[in-house]
Amino acid sequence: MKDTPEKKLIPAFGKRLRQLRKERKLSQERLALIADCNPAYIGMVERGEKAISLRVIEKICRAMEIPPAELFQLSPIQSDKTSPEKIKEQFTLLVEQKDSYVLDMLSTMMDSLINYKKKNK
């Protein structure tokens, strides 16, 4: 299944909702109560399992006393562990150890990744 912008947007939106909710020291249950929503639904939205409707966005924004635009101030959709900088840092640490087993494993993994990319262009 191909990655679509929606598949990245929904989890990023959920992450932003969780961030704003926690900044206001609200539990999912408390936010749901104030916004007249189901707490399980809030949890699913925050985990990126459920898309959210405009009606619920409006309720949540009122409950948290924020403009809707604040919910859409999304950070780049990329986790720290998959950022190029983090991967480069980890790779460098492994290479600098000069452990022959680790170097052989890294070489094998890179060859496999390069072949995979060539086949899936």
Secondary structure, DSSP 8 states (H G I E B T S, - for coil): ----HHHHHHHHHHHHHHHHHHHTT--HHHHHHHHT--HHHHHHHHTTSS---HHHHHHHHHHHT--HHHHT----S--GGGSHHHHHHHHHHHHHTT-HHHHHHHHHHHHHHHHHHHHT-
